[in-house]
Amino acid sequence: MVEEKKDKNMLDEKNIKELKDDELKNKILDINGLQLCKIGEMSYYYFINTSMDLIQLIEENNFFEKLNSNKEKEIIKTIFEHVTNTFIKLNTRMNECEIENEINILLDMREQLYNILKSIRGYKIELFYIKDYMDYYMMKSIGEKEYNNMLVNQNELALIINKIEKVLADNINNHITFINIVSNILEILPFRMSKYKYFDVIKETLSRNLREYPTDLVESEIEYYKMIFDSSIMGDYGVMFDDYFTNIQLFKNIDYKSLSIDEMEEQFDEIFKLILEFEEIEMFIMTLGMLINRLISMLLIISKSTLDIIDSNKLYSIWEKQERNFDKQSMSRLKKLTDKAFINAEKDLVQYVKYFETLNNEALRRPDFLDEELNKKLLFTNKVLTFYNDTSLVEYEKLFPEDVEIIKEYYLKQLIDSLIQYINRSISTMDNIERKLRMRRLLSAMELPFKDIDEFISYIAYSLDERVVSKEEILFIIEILNNWLDSREEGQ
């Protein structure tokens, strides 16, 4: 039935140009409504499909039993139960007041999940720094053992730099890949830069990268860089998941330079176990956050109209039984049904979006076309889509920024200075190795932290110069770079 309406009402570009303003407006409103229906439909299928993954984690992997921190366990469990109960309510009739109240509750829960996720990521960042610390001493031990009687071959140095130059040149037009290559190389190289030069690079890089973004987004990005550099002095660190905080402090207090290679490998195993735990919690929370986002999308839609879901009774009936009594075979069947339904709905939405863009382009050509009613409905659809498209559990203030104006130059400078002051305070308590490891990781997290390729290549050459780096470290790094470049080439 929807397909017939769609084929009948979609006009070609020539006919669209002939529409009167009120006819064009009605066409835009119609296609906007169809888009909302499909977004609601896709949200419904996604919720059923993805909630099954969490139910399986709970039932088969004992997710909640493995969480040691009782307080956070209860928060996550309560939110999960509320989310599934809200979906049950959504399949009955809800009035406008109930919908509004439910959205507010879900927004509060979304914020709780965001804070928990931020806490877990903070611990994970610190754990990776401990791993980097161990990597450094492991490299020193292996280097002294395997490369002690070897010399740095200048031809080999030139060859690795040529390989890097080639891979950069080959990917110069693929912006994201190019950025990732630079970041990966920076993570491998020994860090060789003075503190003052480092601060200059940060200032230049962030001034260039952030000057055309809204204020709220820039503030969020600066906070992100602070967290990457040292999450242990951020506000929530150590407040949530106190067991994990204790474990990480124990790892931090180990004297790694005194350990044998075998002892370090044992510690590596323990650290990786903890990293896997963090990643499982992170995945669960992000998925639960996405379920909340899709629920909010559906609730917003039913506040204005109804959800028109094909086979909703059948799908909901299977899901409800699964929610009460998990069965892997039934789950597999349900996931196949919802996967297929989702793909079909997505195909329709792609057509609707293309048609909407054609109509919108025509509307933009007409002076004073956008009236208050149309603007209000389009803003509403944008709000629904913003929740729907958030797959990373982005902070609410970043999803809906209050200040959308491009940041002022003086304020950007203040924010960058605050980051530099944060780094300066943090490194004052660190030894030389930890300081270099943290400075390196932050540098690699920034987008293209050099003026051009020539400056980057010069930095690589300096980082592999025997006058400032031990020959054992250079030989070890050359081998790692070669392996990384070769594996990258094989993977293409």
C-alpha positions as CSV (number, residue, x, y, z in Angstrom):
1,M,0.0,0.0,0.0
2,V,2.9,2.4,0.9
3,E,4.7,1.4,-2.4
4,E,1.6,2.4,-4.5
5,K,1.3,5.8,-2.8
6,K,5.0,6.4,-3.3
7,D,5.1,5.6,-7.0
8,K,2.0,7.6,-7.7
9,N,3.0,10.7,-5.9
10,M,6.7,11.0,-6.7
11,L,7.2,13.5,-9.5
12,D,10.2,14.0,-11.8
13,E,12.3,17.2,-11.5
14,K,10.5,18.8,-14.5
15,N,7.1,18.4,-13.0
16,I,8.3,19.6,-9.6
17,K,9.4,22.9,-11.1
18,E,5.8,23.5,-12.3
19,L,4.2,23.1,-8.9
20,K,2.7,26.1,-7.2
21,D,4.2,27.0,-3.8
22,D,1.3,25.4,-1.8
23,E,1.5,22.3,-3.9
24,L,5.3,22.0,-3.4
25,K,4.8,22.6,0.4
26,N,2.2,19.8,0.5
27,K,4.6,17.5,-1.4
28,I,7.4,18.2,1.1
29,L,5.1,17.6,4.1
30,D,3.9,14.3,2.6
31,I,7.4,13.0,1.9
32,N,8.5,14.3,5.4
33,G,5.7,12.2,6.9
34,L,6.7,9.1,4.9
35,Q,10.4,9.6,6.1
36,L,9.2,9.7,9.7
37,C,7.2,6.5,9.2
38,K,10.2,4.7,7.8
39,I,12.5,6.0,10.6
40,G,10.0,4.7,13.1
41,E,9.8,1.4,11.3
42,M,13.6,0.9,11.2
43,S,13.9,2.0,14.8
44,Y,11.3,-0.7,15.8
45,Y,13.2,-3.5,13.8
46,Y,16.5,-2.3,15.2
47,F,15.3,-2.3,18.8
48,I,14.0,-5.9,18.5
49,N,17.1,-7.2,16.7
50,T,19.7,-5.5,18.9
51,S,18.0,-5.9,22.2
52,M,18.3,-9.7,21.5
53,D,22.1,-9.3,21.6
54,L,22.0,-7.7,25.0
55,I,19.5,-10.4,26.3
56,Q,21.9,-13.0,25.0
57,L,24.9,-11.4,26.8
58,I,22.9,-11.4,30.0
59,E,21.5,-14.9,29.8
60,E,24.4,-16.8,28.2
61,N,27.5,-14.7,29.2
62,N,26.2,-13.7,32.7
63,F,27.0,-10.1,31.9
64,F,25.6,-8.7,35.2
65,E,27.2,-11.4,37.3
66,K,30.6,-10.5,36.0
67,L,30.3,-6.8,37.0
68,N,32.1,-6.4,40.3
69,S,30.9,-2.9,41.1
70,N,27.4,-3.3,42.7
71,K,26.4,0.4,42.4
72,E,27.1,0.6,38.6
73,K,25.7,-2.9,38.1
74,E,22.4,-1.9,39.6
75,I,22.3,1.3,37.5
76,I,22.9,-0.5,34.2
77,K,20.5,-3.3,35.2
78,T,17.7,-0.8,36.1
79,I,18.2,1.1,32.9
80,F,18.1,-2.1,30.8
81,E,14.9,-3.3,32.5
82,H,13.3,0.2,32.1
83,V,14.2,0.3,28.4
84,T,12.6,-3.1,27.7
85,N,9.5,-2.1,29.8
86,T,9.2,1.1,27.8
87,F,9.2,-0.9,24.6
88,I,6.4,-3.1,26.0
89,K,4.4,0.1,26.8
90,L,5.1,1.5,23.4
91,N,3.3,-1.5,21.9
92,T,0.2,-0.5,23.8
93,R,-1.5,2.9,23.7
94,M,0.3,5.8,25.3
95,N,-1.1,9.3,25.8
96,E,0.8,12.5,25.2
97,C,1.6,13.0,28.8
98,E,3.0,9.5,29.2
99,I,5.1,9.9,26.1
100,E,6.6,13.2,27.3
101,N,7.3,11.8,30.8
102,E,8.9,8.6,29.3
103,I,11.2,10.7,27.0
104,N,12.4,12.7,30.0
105,I,13.2,9.5,32.0
106,L,15.0,8.1,29.0
107,L,17.1,11.3,28.6
108,D,18.1,11.1,32.3
109,M,19.1,7.4,31.8
110,R,21.0,8.3,28.7
111,E,23.0,10.8,30.6
112,Q,23.7,8.2,33.3
113,L,25.0,5.8,30.7
114,Y,27.1,8.5,29.1
115,N,28.8,9.2,32.4
116,I,29.4,5.5,33.0
117,L,30.8,5.1,29.5
118,K,33.1,8.1,30.0
119,S,34.4,6.5,33.3
120,I,35.1,3.1,31.6
121,R,36.9,4.9,28.7
122,G,39.0,6.8,31.3
123,Y,40.1,3.6,32.9
124,K,40.8,2.0,29.5
125,I,43.0,5.0,28.5
126,E,45.0,4.6,31.7
127,L,45.3,0.9,31.1
128,F,46.6,1.4,27.6
129,Y,49.3,3.8,29.0
130,I,50.4,1.1,31.4
131,K,50.6,-1.3,28.4
132,D,52.6,1.4,26.5
133,Y,54.9,1.6,29.6
134,M,55.4,-2.2,29.5
135,D,55.9,-2.2,25.7
136,Y,58.7,0.3,26.2
137,Y,60.6,-1.9,28.7
138,M,59.8,-5.0,26.7
139,M,61.3,-3.3,23.7
140,K,64.4,-2.3,25.7
141,S,64.9,-5.9,26.9
142,I,64.4,-7.5,23.5
143,G,66.4,-4.8,21.8
144,E,69.4,-5.3,24.1
145,K,69.2,-9.0,23.6
146,E,68.6,-9.2,19.8
147,Y,70.1,-6.1,18.3
148,N,73.1,-5.5,20.6
149,N,75.7,-6.7,18.0
150,M,74.0,-5.1,15.0
151,L,74.5,-1.7,13.5
152,V,71.9,0.8,12.0
153,N,72.1,0.5,8.3
154,Q,71.6,3.9,6.7
155,N,70.3,2.3,3.5
156,E,67.6,0.5,5.6
157,L,66.7,3.8,7.2
158,A,66.3,5.5,3.8
159,L,64.3,2.5,2.6
160,I,61.8,2.7,5.5
161,I,61.4,6.5,5.0
162,N,60.8,5.9,1.2
163,K,58.2,3.3,2.0
164,I,56.4,5.7,4.3
165,E,56.6,8.5,1.7
166,K,55.1,6.2,-0.9
167,V,52.2,5.0,1.2
168,L,51.4,8.7,2.1
169,A,51.6,9.7,-1.6
170,D,49.4,6.8,-2.6
171,N,46.7,7.9,-0.1
172,I,47.0,11.7,-0.4
173,N,43.4,11.9,-1.9
174,N,41.8,9.6,0.7
175,H,41.6,12.0,3.6
176,I,40.5,9.6,6.4
177,T,43.0,6.8,5.4
178,F,45.8,9.4,5.2
179,I,45.0,10.7,8.7
180,N,45.0,7.1,10.0
181,I,48.3,6.3,8.4
182,V,49.9,9.4,10.0
183,S,48.4,8.5,13.4
184,N,49.6,4.9,13.3
185,I,53.1,5.9,12.4
186,L,53.2,8.5,15.2
187,E,52.1,5.8,17.7
188,I,55.0,3.5,16.6
189,L,57.8,6.1,16.5
190,P,59.8,7.0,19.6
191,F,58.7,10.5,20.8
192,R,61.4,13.0,20.1
193,M,60.3,16.6,20.6
194,S,60.9,19.2,23.3
195,K,58.1,20.3,25.5
196,Y,58.0,23.8,24.0
197,K,58.1,22.5,20.4
198,Y,55.3,20.1,21.3
199,F,53.1,22.9,22.7
200,D,53.7,24.9,19.5
201,V,52.6,21.9,17.4
202,I,49.5,21.5,19.5
203,K,48.7,25.2,19.2
204,E,49.2,25.3,15.4
205,T,47.3,22.0,14.8
206,L,44.3,22.8,16.9
207,S,44.1,26.4,15.7
208,R,44.0,25.1,12.2
209,N,41.7,22.1,12.8
210,L,39.1,23.7,15.1
211,R,38.7,27.3,13.9
212,E,35.7,26.6,11.6
213,Y,33.7,24.6,14.2
214,P,30.9,25.7,16.6
215,T,31.9,26.7,20.1
216,D,30.2,23.7,21.8
217,L,31.8,21.2,19.6
218,V,35.3,22.8,20.1
219,E,34.8,22.7,23.9
220,S,33.9,19.1,23.7
221,E,36.9,18.3,21.6
222,I,39.3,20.0,24.0
223,E,37.8,18.0,26.9
224,Y,38.4,14.8,24.8
225,Y,42.1,15.7,24.3
226,K,42.5,16.3,28.0
227,M,41.0,12.9,28.7
228,I,43.3,11.2,26.2
229,F,46.3,12.8,27.7
230,D,45.5,12.0,31.3
231,S,42.1,10.7,32.3
232,S,43.3,10.1,35.9
233,I,42.9,13.7,36.9
234,M,39.5,14.2,35.2
235,G,36.5,14.8,37.6
236,D,34.9,11.3,37.5
237,Y,38.0,9.2,37.5
238,G,38.0,6.8,40.5
239,V,34.4,7.6,41.5
240,M,32.7,4.9,39.5
241,F,33.8,1.2,39.3
242,D,36.1,1.5,42.4
243,D,37.3,-2.1,41.9
244,Y,38.7,-1.3,38.5
245,F,40.3,1.9,39.9
246,T,42.0,-0.3,42.6
247,N,43.2,-2.8,39.9
248,I,44.6,-0.1,37.7
249,Q,46.5,1.5,40.7
250,L,48.0,-1.9,41.4
251,F,49.3,-2.1,37.8
252,K,50.6,1.4,38.0
253,N,52.6,0.6,41.1
254,I,54.6,-2.2,39.5
255,D,58.2,-1.5,38.7
256,Y,58.2,-2.8,35.1
257,K,61.9,-2.1,34.4
258,S,62.8,-4.7,37.0
259,L,60.7,-7.5,35.5
260,S,61.9,-10.2,33.2
261,I,60.4,-10.7,29.8
262,D,58.4,-13.7,31.1
263,E,57.1,-11.7,34.0
264,M,56.1,-8.8,31.7
265,E,54.2,-11.2,29.5
266,E,52.3,-12.5,32.5
267,Q,51.3,-8.9,33.3
268,F,50.4,-8.3,29.6
269,D,47.9,-11.2,29.9
270,E,46.3,-9.7,33.0
271,I,46.1,-6.3,31.4
272,F,44.4,-7.7,28.3
273,K,41.9,-9.6,30.4
274,L,40.9,-6.3,32.0
275,I,40.9,-4.5,28.6
276,L,38.5,-7.2,27.3
277,E,36.2,-6.6,30.3
278,F,36.2,-2.9,29.7
279,E,35.4,-3.5,26.0
280,E,32.5,-5.8,26.9
281,I,31.0,-3.2,29.3
282,E,31.7,-0.4,26.7
283,M,29.9,-2.4,24.0
284,F,26.9,-3.2,26.3
285,I,26.5,0.5,27.4
286,M,26.8,1.9,23.9
287,T,24.3,-0.7,22.6
288,L,21.9,0.1,25.4
289,G,22.4,3.8,24.6
290,M,21.5,3.2,21.0
291,L,18.3,1.4,22.1
292,I,17.4,4.5,24.2
293,N,18.1,6.7,21.1
294,R,15.8,4.5,18.9
295,L,13.1,4.4,21.6
296,I,13.2,8.2,21.9
297,S,12.9,8.4,18.1
298,M,9.8,6.1,18.2
299,L,8.2,8.0,21.1
300,L,8.7,11.3,19.3
301,I,7.1,9.9,16.2
302,I,4.1,8.5,18.0
303,S,3.6,11.8,19.8
304,K,2.7,13.2,16.4
305,S,1.3,10.2,14.5
306,T,1.3,6.4,14.8
307,L,3.9,3.7,14.1
308,D,2.9,1.7,11.0
309,I,5.0,-1.5,11.4
310,I,4.6,-4.4,9.1
311,D,4.0,-7.7,11.0
312,S,4.5,-5.8,14.3
313,N,2.2,-8.2,16.3
314,K,4.1,-11.2,15.0
315,L,7.6,-9.7,15.7
316,Y,6.6,-8.3,19.1
317,S,5.0,-11.6,20.2
318,I,8.3,-13.5,19.4
319,W,10.3,-10.8,21.1
320,E,8.2,-10.7,24.3
321,K,8.6,-14.5,24.7
322,Q,12.4,-14.1,24.2
323,E,12.5,-11.3,26.8
324,R,10.8,-13.6,29.3
325,N,12.4,-16.9,28.3
326,F,15.5,-16.7,26.1
327,D,15.8,-19.3,23.4
328,K,18.7,-19.2,20.9
329,Q,16.9,-20.8,18.0
330,S,13.9,-18.4,18.3
331,M,16.3,-15.5,18.6
332,S,18.0,-16.5,15.4
333,R,14.7,-16.6,13.6
334,L,13.6,-13.3,15.0
335,K,16.9,-11.6,14.0
336,K,16.5,-12.9,10.4
337,L,13.0,-11.5,10.2
338,T,14.0,-8.1,11.5
339,D,17.1,-8.0,9.4
340,K,15.0,-8.5,6.3
341,A,12.4,-6.0,7.3
342,F,15.0,-3.4,8.2
343,I,16.7,-3.7,4.8
344,N,13.4,-3.3,3.0
345,A,12.5,-0.2,5.0
346,E,15.9,1.2,4.5
347,K,15.5,0.9,0.7
348,D,12.3,2.9,0.9
349,L,13.9,5.5,3.1
350,V,16.7,6.0,0.6
351,Q,14.1,6.8,-2.1
352,Y,12.2,9.1,0.2
353,V,15.4,11.0,1.1
354,K,16.4,11.5,-2.5
355,Y,12.9,12.7,-3.4
356,F,12.9,15.0,-0.4
357,E,16.2,16.5,-1.5
358,T,14.9,17.2,-5.0
359,L,11.8,18.9,-3.5
360,N,13.9,20.8,-1.0
361,N,16.3,22.0,-3.8
362,E,13.3,23.4,-5.6
363,A,12.1,25.1,-2.4
364,L,15.4,26.7,-1.8
365,R,15.3,28.3,-5.2
366,R,12.0,30.1,-4.3
367,P,12.2,33.3,-2.2
368,D,10.4,33.4,1.1
369,F,9.1,29.8,0.6
370,L,9.8,28.4,4.1
371,D,6.9,29.3,6.5
372,E,6.6,28.7,10.2
373,E,4.6,25.5,10.0
374,L,6.9,23.8,7.5
375,N,10.0,24.9,9.4
376,K,8.6,23.5,12.6
377,K,7.9,20.1,11.0
378,L,11.3,19.8,9.4
379,L,13.0,20.7,12.6
380,F,11.0,18.0,14.4
381,T,12.2,15.4,11.8
382,N,15.7,16.6,12.2
383,K,15.4,16.0,16.0
384,V,14.1,12.5,15.4
385,L,17.0,11.8,13.0
386,T,19.6,13.2,15.4
387,F,18.6,10.6,18.0
388,Y,18.3,7.9,15.4
389,N,21.7,8.6,13.8
390,D,23.6,8.8,17.2
391,T,25.4,5.4,17.2
392,S,28.2,6.5,19.6
393,L,26.2,7.7,22.6
394,V,27.3,11.3,22.1
395,E,26.9,13.8,24.9
396,Y,23.4,15.4,24.7
397,E,24.9,19.0,24.6
398,K,27.0,17.9,21.6
399,L,23.9,16.4,19.9
400,F,21.9,19.6,20.4
401,P,24.4,22.4,20.8
402,E,23.1,25.7,22.2
403,D,25.9,27.7,20.5
404,V,26.0,26.9,16.8
405,E,28.1,30.0,15.9
406,I,31.6,29.4,14.7
407,I,34.1,29.8,17.6
408,K,35.7,33.2,18.1
409,E,39.5,33.2,17.6
410,Y,40.2,34.6,21.1
411,Y,38.1,31.9,22.8
412,L,39.7,29.1,20.7
413,K,43.1,30.4,21.9
414,Q,41.9,30.3,25.5
415,L,40.6,26.7,25.2
416,I,43.9,25.6,23.6
417,D,45.9,27.3,26.3
418,S,43.7,25.5,28.9
419,L,44.7,22.2,27.3
420,I,48.4,23.1,27.3
421,Q,48.2,24.1,31.0
422,Y,46.4,20.8,31.8
423,I,49.2,18.9,30.1
424,N,51.9,20.9,31.8
425,R,50.3,20.3,35.3
426,S,49.9,16.6,34.5
427,I,53.5,15.9,33.3
428,S,55.0,17.7,36.4
429,T,54.4,14.5,38.4
430,M,55.6,12.0,35.7
431,D,58.9,10.4,35.0
432,N,60.5,11.0,31.6
433,I,59.2,7.7,30.0
434,E,55.6,8.2,31.0
435,R,55.7,11.9,29.9
436,K,57.0,10.9,26.4
437,L,54.4,8.1,26.1
438,R,51.5,10.4,26.9
439,M,52.8,13.2,24.7
440,R,53.1,10.7,21.8
441,R,49.6,9.3,22.2
442,L,48.0,12.7,22.2
443,L,50.0,13.8,19.2
444,S,48.8,10.7,17.3
445,A,45.2,11.4,18.3
446,M,45.2,14.8,16.6
447,E,44.4,15.2,12.9
448,L,47.6,15.8,10.9
449,P,49.7,17.5,13.6
450,F,52.3,18.8,11.1
451,K,52.3,21.6,8.6
452,D,53.0,19.3,5.6
453,I,54.4,16.0,4.5
454,D,58.0,17.3,4.5
455,E,57.8,18.4,8.1
456,F,56.3,15.0,9.0
457,I,59.1,13.1,7.2
458,S,61.7,15.3,8.9
459,Y,60.2,14.3,12.2
460,I,60.4,10.6,11.3
461,A,64.0,11.0,10.3
462,Y,64.8,12.8,13.6
463,S,63.0,10.1,15.6
464,L,65.2,7.4,14.0
465,D,68.5,9.3,14.4
466,E,71.1,7.4,16.3
467,R,72.4,10.6,17.8
468,V,69.2,11.0,19.9
469,V,67.9,7.4,20.0
470,S,69.6,4.2,20.9
471,K,70.5,1.9,18.0
472,E,68.6,-1.0,19.6
473,E,65.4,1.1,19.7
474,I,65.9,2.3,16.1
475,L,66.3,-1.3,14.8
476,F,63.3,-2.5,16.8
477,I,61.1,0.4,15.5
478,I,62.2,-0.2,11.9
479,E,61.2,-3.8,12.2
480,I,57.8,-2.8,13.6
481,L,57.2,-0.2,10.9
482,N,58.2,-2.7,8.2
483,N,55.8,-5.3,9.6
484,W,53.0,-2.7,9.8
485,L,53.5,-1.3,6.3
486,D,53.7,-4.9,4.9
487,S,50.6,-6.1,6.7
488,R,48.8,-2.9,5.5
489,E,49.7,-3.6,1.9
490,E,48.6,-7.3,2.2
491,G,45.3,-6.2,3.6
492,Q,44.4,-4.0,0.7
